[in-house]
Amino acid sequence: MPRTILHLDLDAFYCSVEEIQNPQLRGKPFAVGGKPDERGVVASCSYAARALGIRSAMPMSRAVRLCRDLIIVPGRHRLYGEYSEKVMEKLHNLTPLVEQISIDEAFLDISDIQADKPRLALDLQRVIRTELNLPSSIGIASNKLVAKIATEVGKKSSKKKNEPPFGFTVVPAGEEAKFLDPLPADMLWGVGPKTNARLAELGIHTIGDIARWPERELVSLFGENGRDLWQHAHGIDNRPVSTESETKSVSQETTFNVDVRDEKTLLKTLREQSHDVARQLRKNDLAGKTVKIKIRWPDFTTLTRQLTLPTSTDSEEEIYHAAVKLMNAVRKPNQAVRLLGVGVSGIGAPVRQLSLWDMGSEKSRKLQEVVDELQEKYGKSVIRKG
């Protein structure tokens, strides 16, 4: 029995939520993101803005040049998270086999549901629209790869202007390769700009072109990625819907409004980031062994450095001191910084082996737990270290 995988993507999610909060935004060109004079970027934009050439990840300064009347709305990520949870609850009411891959996107394995699958999916799309006032697009296929591409095809083929597409595409089992054949090569997973340029040099422009090349030649040209390209071009993807997501890293980064040279400002930033990372680790009962920093100079040169600790940690102090050591190793005195970030990887359950000599650290941990609870309830500023 073939699998049936449903892929759901919320259309212009951030903007859709903002339109719920402020209906006067509907039909107008607006973007969620940072200010154009503070190196802000477009996190999401309305369909009216997209019609003018504005896209996600575009510098807001460029977006404003494309549309002088562009309305800029600051992001409200906590609010978006609340709406995302409501959508995911609808999905889990349908099946426990849900794999959330981002705040606005998920796969569902609906193979075992005894119902007409397209009708079930249309009902889900309607419920999300009527009960949550959120538009979505859906793709259905026998695997995750084709279902996701089906969603994208549905969005692109929509005739609606200045409105969400409400895409809906079903690829029958056995017709995966036929469906993929005419699509541009860069719609396939694993085909980024460099790979796409190389394929074009070889006269390969569509997914069907990839499928018609001998697998061994693709492997000789692209290594193991060539084997994946061949399989994906034939619509082959055996990955299951994974209901568990493993945290691999926790990080925070800051892009400064203006380049920063001041040592105290940089140290304060590292301190705040270390605090947030450590708090997130403790909240999820995790610890990490490798501390990383990311630093970007004004010319956009970006460095990453890491330091592996003797044991895993969820301590703000340990993360902070490691981050400072890493920054000092690469930054020259008075050197300007455009972006600074701290992260922890090598994530796992915290190891706590308490001995007679560890009572002090255990008291510190208990104190930190109380501080975390207070800050969670009343905000970060309610209590600080002296």
N, C-alpha and C positions, 0 to 999 in steps of 0.2 A: 504494500500500500504506500503510495507516494506521500511525502509530507506536504502539509499546507502551511506556509509561513506568511504571516501578515506583517507588513512594515507600515508604521504610522509616523508621519512627520507633521508637526503642528506648523501651519503656514504663518511665516513672519511673526513668530510667537511673541517676542517682546512687544512689537507694535500692536499686535492683537490685544494683548493685556492692557496696554496703554489706551487703546480705543474704548475698552470696557470702562476704564476709569474716567475717560474724557471723550464722550461720543462726538464732540465737535472736531476731533482729529480725523474722523472718517472721511476718506476721499481726498485728503490733503497730503501734499508731500512733506513727510516728517521723518526724522531719524532718531533712534535711541543711541546715545553715546556721549562722548566727552566734548568739551568746548573746542572750537577750531583754533583759538589762540593759545590753547594749552596742550597742543599735540594730541587732541582727542581723535578717536577713530569711530567709525560707524559700527555699532554692535548689531543693529538691525535697522531696516528701513521699510517704509510703507510701499505698497505697490505703485502708488502715484509717484513716489520718489524713484523707484526702480525704472519707471518709464522714461525718466530723465537721465538715466545712465548711472545712478547712484547704486552702490553695492556695499554689502557687508565687508568690513576690514579696510575700507577706503578711508584715508585721512579725512577728518571732518572738514578741514580747510579746503580740500578739493571738492567735497560734496557741496559746500556753500558756493563755490565758484560755478558749479554746474546748475545750481538752483539758488538764486539770491533770496527767495522767499521760503527756503527750507526751514521748517520748525524743528528745533533741537530739543529733545526731551532727555533729561538725565536718567540713567538706568536705575531701576529699583529691584535689585536682584532678590531680595527677600520676598517681595511680592510675586515675582516670576516663579520662585521656588514653590510658593503656596499653590499657585495655579497648576504647576507641573504635578504636584502631589495629588491634586484632585483628578487630573487626567489619568495618572498612573493607577489610581484607585479604581477608575472605571475599567481599565484594562485587566487588573487583577480580579475584578468581579467576573470577568469573562473566562479567564483561565489563569492558573498559577504559573504557566510557562511564559513568563514575560522577561525580556532582557532589555532593560533601559540602557541606551547607549549615550544619551545626552539629556539635557533638561527638557528637550522638546521632541524626542525621537525614541522609538522602541520597536523591538521585534516581538511577535507573539507566535507561538506554535499552536495552531488551532486544528491540527490534524485529527484529534480524537473527539472534537465537538460534533455531535450528531445534528447537523443543521446545514442548510444551503450556505456555503461559505461566502459567496459574494453578497447575498442578502444579509448575512450576519455582519459583514464588514460595513455595508451601507448603513445598517442600523447603528453600529458603533459610531460612525462618522456623524450621523444625525444626532445621536444622544450628546456627543461632545459639543456639537453646534448649539443645540437647543437648551441644554442644561447648564453648560459652562460658557456659552457664547464665543467659542473658539473654533476657527476654521482649521481643517486638517486635510492632508492628502494621504492616500492609501495605495499600496501596491501589494498584490497577492501573487505568490509563485510557489514553486516546490522547494526553494531554498532562499537563504538570506541575501545572497548576492543579487539574484534576479529580482527578488521582491523589492529591494532598495532601488535598483535601477528602474523598475516599473513605476515606483513613486515619482522619481525624477522625470520620467517620460510623461507621466500624467500631468505634472506641473507645467512642463514645457509646452505641451500640446493644448493647454487651456486657451480658449479664445477670449477670456475675460480680460478687460483692461482696467487698471486701477483697482482691482479687486482680488481677493484670494482665489487661487485656482480651483480649490476643492477637487484636486486630481483623484482619479480612481481608475486603476489599471489592473486587469487580471491576466496573467500569463498561464495558459493551461499546461498541465504536466505533459512533457514530451515536446513542447514547442519552445523551450528555452533558447536554443541556438538560433532558431528561426526569428524569434523576437529580437535577439541581440544583433543579428547579422547586419542590418543597415545603420546601426547607431555609431556615432563618432567614437574612435578608439579611446579618447580620453574620458569617456563615461565609465570605463572599466576600472575596477579597483586595481591598484598597482601601476596605473599609467599616469604619472605626474608629468610636469612640463618637459623635463629632460628626456624621459622615456618616450613621450609623445613625439618630440622632435626627432629622436633617433628612428622611431617607427616611420615617420613621414619621409625621412631620407631613404628608407627602404621601399617606399611606395605603399606603405600600410596606413590607411586612413580610417578604416572602419573596424568594428569588432569582428565582422565577418572576414575581413582581410587577415586578421590575426589567426582566426580559426583555420584558415586555408593554408597557413604556413606549416611546414613539418615541425613537429614538436622538438625534434633533436636540433634543428637549426636555431629555433628560438632559445633553447638552452645554451647553445654555443655562443649566441650573441649576448644573452642577458643573464646567464647563470641560472640558478634555481628560480629566479623571478620569471625567467622565460617559460619554465614548466607551469608556474602558476598562471601566467598570461594565457597559455594554450588551454588549460583546463577552464579558466574563467570564461574565455571566449566561446567555449562550447557549452557554457551554462552549468558547469559542474562546481558545486560547492557543498561539501558534506558537513560543514560545521553545525553543531546543534545550537539551539537557543539556550544560552547560559543564564540561569536564574540567579547565579551568585557572582558578585563583582568583587574582585580582590583589589584592595588598595595597594598600589605599588609605590606611591610617593605622595607627600604632602608639601605644598609650597606656597609662597606668597611673593609677589613682586610689585614694584612701584616704578612707574615712569614719571619722572619729575617734570613739573611744568616748565622749569628752566634748568639748565645744567647746574649741577651742584658741585662745588669745590670744598665747602665747609665740612671739616672733619666731624664736628659735633652733630651736624644734620645727618650725615651718613651713618654715624654710630647709632643715633636715635632711631633711624629707619630700620637698621639691622635689629635693634632691640625690639621694636614693635613687631617686625616680621617674625622674629624668633618666638616671641610671645604667642602670636596667632598660630604658628605652626605647632608649637608645643601643646597649646590648648586643644587644637584639633586632634592631635594624636591622643591626648588623654581622654577626650570626649568619646573616641572610638575604641578606647582601651588598646591602643597600639603604641609601638615604639620603633625607632629606626636607628640604624647603625652608621649610615653615611650622611654626612652633612654636605650640602652643595650650595654654592653661590653662583648667581648669574649677574654679570656686570656688563653694561654697554657704555661705550664712550660716545662723545658727541658725533663722531664720524660714522656711527652705527656699527663699528667693530664690536662684536659680542664675544665675551669669554665665559666659560663655565669651569669651575674648579671644585674639587670635592676632597673630603677628608674622612677616612673611615675611623670610627672611634673603637676603643677596646671592647666596649659592650653597648648594647642598644640603649637608647635614651628617649625620654619624653620630657626632659628637663629644659626649660627655657634658657637657663644659665649655660648649660653645656652646649646647646645649639648656638647660642649667641657668641660664646668665646671661640668656637670653631669657625663660625662665619667671619668674625673679625680677623682671625688669623689668616683665613683664606683671602680676604679682601686686601689686607696689608701686604700679602705676598705678590700681588699683581698690580696694585695701584701705587703710582708714584706720588710723592708729596704734592699737594695742590692740584692734582689731576682731576679734571672735571668728569662727572658721571651723569649719564642720561637716564639709565635704568639700573635698578639694584633689586636683587631677589635672593631669597633664602629658601632652601628646600631640604627635606629629609627623605631618603630612600632606604632600601634594605628593610622594608617594613615587616613587622611581625608582632606577635603578642609580647607584652613587656615581661622581662625576666626579673623576678624579685626574690633574691635569696637573702633573707634577713639573718644576720648574725648578731652576736652581742655588741659588736662595734658599729652596727648600722642603725642603732636606735635614733640617732640624730637625723639621719636622712629620712627615716620613716616618719618622724615628726614633721619634717619639712614637707613630705608628700601629703600628709593629712592636712596640713595648713594650706597647701596648694589646692587641694580638693575643695576646701571651704571657699577659698578665693575664687575658684572657677565657678562654683555655684552662685556666689554673690554677683559676679560679673555677668553670668548667664541671665540672671534675673533682673539686675538693675543697670547693666551696661558696664563697659570697660572702666569708665572713670570713677566708679563707686569706690574702688580701693586700688592703691598703687603701692609699689615698693618704695621705701624711704631711701 
